[in-house]
Amino acid sequence: MSGHSKWSSIKRKKAVTDQKRAAAWGKIIREITVAAKMGGGDPLGNPRLRLAMDNARAANMPKDNVDRAISKGTGDLEGVEYQENSYEAYGPGGVALYVETLTDNVNRTVAEVRHALNKQGGNLGTSGSVAWMFDHRGVIRLDGTRYDEATVMEVALDAGADDMESEDDELTIYTQVADFQAVQEALRARKMEWENAELAMVPKNLVRVEGQDAEKLVKLIEMLEDSDDIQKVYTNADIDESSLEG
């Protein structure tokens, strides 16, 4: 495992405002709605829905919001039709970007992606141009101040995890997609709660980005993540935090 992008740790250090929390809830609600539509409203029989509900709980989302999103997905309440799309791009410094979206208006979404890229010195790539730089993996993040690192590693590896990293008081577990649920269940059995779990695009190798390119890249990712339509932004950038203002 080459290591994860530094963007996740940089984002954690930024102040969590009510606006950002509301935006995060909106993305989770979309995921819950789509998961319920595709696999039904019972999380026990719908792994994608259960994962989204776990992340809603970790984000302190009210249960009523979760229930409404499920009802919209199952058709019990009127809802919006969302379409899943991914975009591949290059950012400042030539780093790779993989952008996952859930949208009710594809034209609006691709226009927002292009605008952000053009403004910060990036450009949209063709399908397959950067996806090969990432592996599809399960990623589970826990608060390293709550749990003993050696214990978490033992539980995770025994359940089939590939690897675990510790950085800035965060424990990050990596799994194969097929082992993702088993590792989650093992953590649950030990009453270990995670802050975030996802099936993610993990970079095979990291590309160092410094100076002005680092500043532009962070602004670019923030612009993309500020869009309601964009669910996840993955990059293979190893961002030099000393290059960033503040």
N, C-alpha and C positions, 0 to 999 in steps of 0.2 A: 504494500500500500504506500503510495507516494506521499500521502498527506492531503489534507483538505485545503481548500482555498482560505485565505486569511479573511475574506469578506465576512464570514459568519462571526468571527471574533471582533472585528471592527464594528460591525452593526450592534453587537451587544453592548459596546461601550458608549454608544450614542444614547442620549436621553430618550426614554420612552414616554411620548406625549399621548394625550387622550386621542389626538387625531391619528397617530400611528397605530394605536391600539384598535381604534375603530376600523382602520383600513385592514389590519390583520384579521379582525373578526369577519370583515366582508369577504375576504379571500377564503377563509375557512367555511363560511356559509355556502359559498359557491361550490366548494369541494364536497360538502355534505349533500347538497342538493343533487349534484351529478352522480355521486356515489349511490345515493338512494334510488335515483332513477334507473341506474344501470343494474344494480344488484338487489334492490328491495330495501325496505325500511328496517329489517331486523339485523342489528350489528353482529349478532352471533353467527349469522349465515352470510355476512357481507364484510369481508376483511377490509376492503377499502373504506367502507362506512365506519367501521369500528376505529380504524386509524384516524379518520377525520374527527370523530367524536372524542378520541383521546387527546388530540391536539387542541380541540375546543376547550376541553376541561383544563388542559395545561395553560391555556390563554385566559382562563377565568371567564369564559363566555357563559352567560346565563342559560339555564336549561331550556327556557321558553324559546330562545333564539334557535337552539339546536332542533327542538321539536318542530318548529315552523319550517325550518329548512328541509327536514326529512319529509314533512307532509307535502311540501311543494315538489319534492323529487318523486314521491310516490303518486302524485296527482290528486291527493286529498285536498290540497289548496292550490289555487291558481298560481303559477310560477312562470319564470322566464326560461326559454330554451337556450342552453349554453353549448357551445362547440369547443372541443379541445384542439389546439394547434400548438406547434412548436416552431421556433425560428432560430436559425444559426447565424452567428455574426462574429465580426472581429472588432475588438475595442482598441483604445489607445495602447500603444506598445505592441500591437499585433496579437494580444491575448484573445483566447477563444471565449465566446459567450453562447450559452444555450438557454433559450428563453421559452418557458412553458406558459401557455395562456388558456383561460376559460372565458369565452366571450359570447355575447349575443349579437355582435356586429364585427365580423372579421375585417371589413374595410377600415373601420375606426381603429381597430387594434393594430393592424400592420402600419397604419399611418403614424400612430403614436410610437411604435418601435422605430420606424425610419427617422422620425423627428428627433428622438433622443440620440440615436446613433449619429446623425448628421451634426447635431449641435455639439457633441463631445468628441468628434473625430473618429467615429467608428463607421462601419459599413456592414450592410446585410450580406450574408453569404448564401450560397446555394444549399439545397438539402444534401446533407451528408458531408458538408465541407468541414465541420468541426466536431460532429457527433463522435467520430472515431477517436477523438482525444479524451473521451470520458468513458467510464464504466458505469453501467446501471447497477447500483448497490443499495442495500438497506443501510440507513444511517440513523443512529439513535444517540441523542445527546442528553447527558445527565449532569446535574450540579455536583461538581467534584468536592464541594465543601460539605455535602450531606452524606456521601457514601465513601467507604474505603476503596481506594483504587484497586488494590489487589483482589478484594472480594468481588467487585464488579467484574473485573477481568476474568476471574475464575468462573463465575456464573455464566458470563457471555460466551466464553470459549467452549465451555462444556455443552452449551446449547447449540453450538455450530457457528459462532461468529468467526470472522476471518482475522480481525485485528482490533486493537483499541489504542487510542491516542489520548494523552492528557495535556491540556494547554489552557492557561489562564483560568484555572479552577473549573474547567469543563472536561468531562469525560466523553469521548466520541467513540462509539462502537460501530464497526463496519461489518456487514454481512452480505452473503449472496442473497439475491432476491428470494430464492426458494427457502432460505433459512430465516428470513426476516421475522415471520410470525412466531417461530419457535423461540427465538431469542427474546422477543417481547413477552411471551408467556413465561419464560424462565425468570425474567425480571419481575413480572407481576407476582409470581409465586413467592418471591423473596421480598415483596412489598417495596420494590424499588421503583420510584416514579420518575419518568423522564420528562424533560422540558420540551423536547421536540423529537418526533420520529417521522421519517419519510423514506420513500423510495426515490433516490436522488441520482443525479449525474455527478459522479465523483471523478475529478481529473486524474489521469494516469501520471502526468508529470506537471510540475508547476513552472510558470514563467515569471521571473522577477520583474516587477514594475516599480519604477522609482520616479521621483521628481514630479514634473508637470503631468506626465502620463498617469502617474498614480492618482493625482488629484482629479484629473479628467475622468478616469475610470470609476472612481467612487461616485462622482457626480452623475455619471451615466447610469450606474446601477441604481442609484437612488431615484433617478428620473423614471427608470423602467419600473421599479418596485412601487412607485407612487401611483401607477396606473391600476385601477380596479380590475382591469382585464388580465393583468399579468400576475400569475400565481407564483412562479419561481424564476430566479435568474441564477444560473451557474456559471462560474468562470474558472479558468485554470491559472489565474493570476496569484502570485505571491506578492502581495502589496506591501511596500515599504511604508510602515506606519509613520516613520519619522518625516516622511515627505508631506504628510497631511497637516493642514492647518488645524489648530485646536487639539 
